Amino acid sequence: MATVLPTPPRVGMVSLGCPKNLVDSERILGQLRSDGYQMSADYEGADVVLVNTCGFLDSAKEESLEAIGEALAENGRVIVTGCMGREAQVIRERFPNVLAITGAHAYEDVVAAVHDAAPAPRSPYLDLVPQASPQLTLTPRHYSYLKISEGCNHRCAFCIIPQIRGDLVSRRPDAILREAEKLLAQGTRELLVISQDTSAYGLDLKHAAWPWRGGDVRAHMTDLARALGELRAPDGTKPWVRLHYVYPYPHVDRVMPLMAEGLILPYLDIPFQHASPKVLKAMRRPANEARVLERLVQWRREVPDIAIRSSFVVGFPGETEEDFEYLLQWLAEARLDRVGAFRFEPVEGAPANDLPGHVPEEVKEERYARVMELTARISAEKLAAKVGAAVDVIIDAVDAETGGATGRSKADAPEIDGEVHLRDAGHLAAGDFATVLVEEADEHDLFGVPVEEQAHEAARG
């Protein structure tokens, strides 16, 4: 008589918020998969649904609450985790039927809650099978987020991240590098380094060194970046390494040689937030905007193709028209490659809520529009300068019917920056690297053709 193996429970996941939250979701699902659970892509097929919430802004909290409500309506068996877990009472008042609520990066707690809600059946046959690797990614196979630390030591007036995720806790560099190697073995071609403050990595570890491949590697941003840039995929492919959330501390200057050597991408994601010294002081952030402009000049001298992206808050309490004009002038001089802007939004528990001089909503909207108009014009000018040049691109998707493809240059992080749209690229696949001749550009994207295809057209002509 044949033995019928028990059907493992299926888990669905709704992951909201930033890439750091996405990494938390990956770790949770990876552990559950190694515990014998299967994943469900929809509500209907799930025995329990996890909602990984964001609690950074009030609008993000409302989005999280809406997601919880939708999951309850569609499935009925919901476990809440993530940043908004610290407001369990708010969630319970609105949704008393949620099965459990856990906080941010509380992996063991949420996994235990799933075990309670949908126990995995025991089987002498299945339990003898070695556990699968807990490594699981929710991104496309060819790029992965690599979280190097948790928490933050800053106390910015508009932010409650330290209240949610605590102070800086860095991972050991050898553990990070081992994870990166596993990702490369699974097909990752681009490593996106993330944290709350990448520049502060290793500060809590006193920048101690750990053994790695016959030598030592320090818990320091520059040392880790170099070691990541020296990794290779099993086929010898050199991965792209992209740094995010880099505060402009003085030692950031030391990653320029790594970019010049080609070890890491010529790209920095720096959260400037504003330029006016008065506003930066009110935000409780470093206020040395003149020195930053000098360093931008120096960085571009050392790495001519470096791309700088940043985000700015408009309408912060006390921001005057003079402060805002200062920001516009700074942006015009800095000529950053990618810029995101946010209207200031109060969030419960943030000190900025109690500051005087709150800016009217209509003024916030007007300032937001002016920032986006200026930065879009700068972006269009910088991208137009690339027409006729060849750029390296990683392919994200290929349309088999049209033969077109979509990818990203070294200046483009997934989902937040621009794209490169290709024609005559049907021979490529997601994860491939290609050299592309840029034929056109708009405010945000480039358009072109793979160089080999352009060469074929020239030969035929």
PAFI-328587 format. One record per residue (C-alpha): z, y, x. Coordinates in steps of 0.25 Angstrom, whole numbers, padded with zeros to 4 digits, always signed. Layout:
! PAFI-328587
ZYX;...
//
This chain:
! PAFI-328587
+0000+0000+0000;-0004+0014+0006;+0007+0024+0009;+0005+0037+0001;+0009+0048+0010;+0017+0060+0003;+0009+0073+0000;+0015+0084+0009;+0019+0097+0001;+0009+0108+0003;+0013+0123+0007;+0006+0135+0004;+0008+0148+0011;+0006+0163+0008;+0007+0171+0021;+0008+0186+0020;+0010+0197+0030;+0007+0198+0045;+0002+0188+0055;+0016+0186+0059;+0019+0181+0045;+0007+0172+0046;+0012+0165+0058;+0025+0162+0051;+0017+0156+0040;+0009+0147+0050;+0022+0142+0056;+0028+0139+0043;+0016+0131+0038;+0015+0125+0052;+0029+0119+0051;+0027+0115+0037;+0014+0108+0040;+0021+0100+0051;+0032+0097+0041;+0021+0090+0033;+0017+0100+0023;+0003+0104+0019;-0003+0118+0017;-0009+0123+0004;-0019+0134+0003;-0016+0137-0011;-0004+0138-0020;-0008+0127-0029;-0008+0116-0018;+0006+0121-0012;+0019+0114-0015;+0026+0127-0010;+0020+0141-0006;+0026+0149+0006;+0024+0164+0005;+0026+0171+0019;+0029+0185+0015;+0028+0199+0022;+0039+0209+0020;+0035+0220+0029;+0031+0230+0019;+0034+0232+0004;+0020+0229+0000;+0020+0216+0009;+0033+0212+0002;+0026+0214-0012;+0014+0206-0007;+0023+0195-0003;+0030+0195-0016;+0017+0194-0023;+0013+0182-0015;+0026+0175-0018;+0023+0178-0033;+0009+0173-0032;+0014+0160-0025;+0024+0158-0035;+0014+0160-0047;+0004+0150-0040;+0013+0140-0034;+0028+0142-0038;+0034+0136-0026;+0036+0147-0016;+0043+0149-0003;+0044+0163+0003;+0045+0166+0018;+0042+0178+0027;+0046+0192+0029;+0050+0195+0014;+0059+0183+0014;+0070+0193+0019;+0069+0198+0005;+0072+0185-0003;+0080+0192-0014;+0067+0201-0017;+0059+0188-0018;+0069+0180-0026;+0070+0191-0036;+0055+0192-0038;+0053+0177-0036;+0065+0168-0039;+0057+0156-0039;+0053+0156-0024;+0058+0143-0017;+0063+0149-0004;+0063+0162+0004;+0063+0163+0019;+0062+0174+0029;+0052+0178+0040;+0048+0167+0050;+0059+0158+0044;+0051+0146+0047;+0062+0135+0046;+0067+0141+0033;+0053+0142+0026;+0049+0128+0030;+0063+0123+0025;+0060+0129+0012;+0047+0122+0011;+0053+0109+0014;+0063+0112+0002;+0053+0116-0007;+0042+0106-0004;+0048+0094+0004;+0038+0087+0012;+0039+0072+0009;+0044+0063+0020;+0035+0051+0024;+0037+0041+0035;+0022+0042+0038;+0021+0057+0039;+0034+0059+0046;+0029+0051+0057;+0018+0060+0060;+0020+0070+0070;+0022+0084+0065;+0010+0093+0066;+0010+0106+0074;+0016+0117+0066;+0005+0126+0071;-0003+0131+0059;-0011+0144+0057;-0014+0151+0045;-0025+0160+0052;-0039+0155+0055;-0039+0144+0066;-0045+0153+0076;-0034+0164+0077;-0019+0163+0076;-0007+0172+0076;+0003+0169+0087;+0017+0175+0084;+0025+0178+0097;+0038+0184+0091;+0045+0187+0079;+0053+0200+0074;+0053+0214+0080;+0063+0223+0088;+0057+0236+0082;+0064+0243+0071;+0052+0251+0065;+0056+0259+0053;+0045+0254+0044;+0047+0239+0047;+0056+0228+0043;+0051+0217+0052;+0063+0216+0060;+0071+0214+0048;+0062+0203+0043;+0059+0196+0056;+0070+0200+0066;+0070+0205+0080;+0059+0201+0090;+0060+0186+0093;+0049+0181+0103;+0043+0167+0104;+0043+0161+0118;+0030+0163+0125;+0027+0148+0128;+0029+0145+0113;+0019+0156+0109;+0009+0151+0120;+0011+0136+0115;+0008+0141+0101;-0004+0148+0105;-0010+0136+0113;-0008+0128+0100;-0016+0138+0092;-0027+0138+0102;-0027+0123+0101;-0029+0124+0086;-0041+0134+0087;-0035+0148+0088;-0044+0157+0096;-0036+0170+0094;-0021+0172+0095;-0015+0184+0088;-0001+0187+0094;+0008+0193+0084;+0023+0197+0083;+0030+0209+0077;+0030+0215+0091;+0021+0208+0101;+0024+0218+0113;+0039+0214+0112;+0037+0199+0113;+0047+0192+0122;+0057+0204+0122;+0067+0196+0116;+0065+0184+0126;+0066+0194+0137;+0052+0191+0141;+0057+0178+0147;+0046+0168+0152;+0044+0154+0148;+0036+0143+0155;+0021+0142+0151;+0010+0133+0157;+0016+0132+0171;+0021+0147+0171;+0029+0156+0163;+0026+0166+0152;+0035+0178+0148;+0038+0181+0134;+0031+0194+0135;+0019+0200+0127;+0010+0201+0140;+0014+0188+0146;+0012+0181+0132;-0002+0188+0130;-0007+0183+0144;-0002+0169+0141;-0009+0169+0128;-0022+0174+0134;-0022+0163+0144;-0022+0152+0133;-0035+0145+0130;-0039+0136+0118;-0041+0121+0121;-0056+0124+0123;-0054+0135+0133;-0056+0147+0123;-0048+0159+0126;-0041+0164+0114;-0040+0178+0109;-0026+0184+0110;-0023+0196+0101;-0010+0204+0102;-0004+0210+0089;+0008+0219+0086;+0009+0224+0100;+0019+0236+0101;+0014+0245+0112;+0025+0243+0122;+0022+0247+0137;+0019+0232+0141;+0008+0231+0131;+0000+0238+0142;+0001+0225+0150;-0008+0217+0140;-0020+0226+0143;-0023+0217+0156;-0022+0205+0147;-0033+0211+0138;-0041+0215+0150;-0041+0201+0155;-0045+0195+0141;-0032+0187+0139;-0029+0194+0126;-0037+0202+0117;-0039+0217+0119;-0032+0220+0106;-0018+0226+0103;-0011+0227+0089;-0001+0238+0091;+0007+0243+0079;+0007+0258+0082;+0011+0262+0068;+0010+0277+0070;+0008+0287+0081;+0016+0299+0077;+0029+0299+0085;+0037+0304+0074;+0032+0293+0064;+0034+0282+0075;+0048+0287+0078;+0051+0286+0063;+0045+0272+0063;+0054+0269+0075;+0042+0265+0083;+0039+0269+0098;+0032+0283+0097;+0024+0285+0110;+0010+0287+0104;+0004+0295+0115;+0008+0284+0125;+0001+0274+0116;-0012+0282+0116;-0011+0282+0132;-0009+0267+0132;-0021+0265+0122;-0030+0272+0132;-0025+0264+0144;-0026+0251+0136;-0041+0254+0132;-0043+0257+0147;-0038+0243+0151;-0044+0236+0139;-0056+0244+0134;-0058+0234+0122;-0044+0234+0118;-0042+0235+0102;-0029+0241+0097;-0025+0239+0082;-0013+0246+0076;-0007+0249+0063;-0001+0262+0058;+0008+0267+0047;+0005+0279+0039;+0015+0286+0030;+0027+0282+0037;+0039+0291+0032;+0039+0304+0038;+0025+0303+0043;+0019+0317+0042;+0004+0322+0041;+0006+0326+0056;+0011+0312+0059;-0001+0306+0052;-0011+0315+0059;-0004+0311+0072;-0007+0297+0069;-0021+0300+0066;-0023+0307+0079;-0017+0296+0087;-0026+0286+0080;-0038+0294+0083;-0034+0294+0098;-0030+0280+0099;-0042+0274+0092;-0036+0261+0089;-0046+0250+0085;-0039+0244+0073;-0029+0252+0064;-0021+0248+0052;-0013+0258+0044;-0002+0256+0034;+0005+0265+0024;+0020+0266+0026;+0027+0257+0016;+0042+0256+0014;+0048+0242+0016;+0062+0238+0012;+0071+0239+0024;+0063+0248+0033;+0070+0260+0038;+0057+0269+0036;+0060+0268+0021;+0071+0278+0023;+0064+0288+0031;+0061+0302+0025;+0047+0307+0022;+0040+0295+0015;+0025+0298+0014;+0019+0298+0001;+0009+0287-0003;-0003+0295-0004;-0001+0301+0009;+0001+0287+0015;-0013+0283+0009;-0020+0296+0014;-0014+0294+0028;-0018+0279+0028;-0032+0282+0024;-0033+0292+0035;-0028+0282+0046;-0038+0272+0041;-0050+0281+0041;-0047+0286+0055;-0045+0272+0061;-0057+0266+0053;-0065+0277+0060;-0060+0274+0074;-0062+0259+0071;-0076+0261+0067;-0079+0269+0079;-0073+0259+0089;-0080+0247+0082;-0094+0255+0082;-0092+0256+0097;-0093+0241+0098;-0107+0240+0091;-0116+0234+0102;-0105+0227+0109;-0101+0213+0110;-0087+0209+0106;-0080+0196+0106;-0076+0190+0092;-0068+0179+0087;-0075+0173+0074;-0066+0172+0062;-0076+0167+0051;-0090+0163+0050;-0099+0163+0037;-0108+0151+0038;-0117+0156+0027;-0120+0170+0033;-0118+0166+0048;-0109+0178+0049;-0095+0178+0055;-0083+0186+0056;-0074+0188+0068;-0065+0198+0076;-0067+0205+0089;-0055+0206+0099;-0052+0219+0092;-0049+0212+0079;-0037+0204+0074;-0039+0195+0062;-0037+0201+0048;-0032+0215+0053;-0044+0220+0062;-0059+0220+0060;-0069+0209+0061;-0082+0206+0068;-0093+0202+0058;-0104+0193+0064;-0118+0189+0060;-0126+0177+0065;-0113+0170+0068;-0114+0157+0060;-0112+0149+0073;-0098+0154+0076;-0085+0149+0070;-0071+0155+0067;-0064+0155+0080;-0076+0157+0089;-0077+0169+0099;-0090+0176+0099;-0096+0188+0106;-0102+0198+0095;-0112+0209+0097;-0107+0220+0088;-0118+0226+0079;-0110+0235+0069;-0096+0240+0066;-0089+0246+0055;-0075+0252+0054;-0068+0239+0056;-0078+0227+0059;-0089+0224+0069;-0102+0217+0065;-0110+0209+0075;-0117+0196+0080;-0113+0186+0090;-0119+0189+0104;-0127+0176+0105;-0134+0179+0091;-0137+0193+0096;-0143+0187+0108;-0151+0177+0100;-0157+0188+0092;-0161+0196+0104;-0168+0184+0110;-0176+0182+0097;-0179+0197+0097;
//
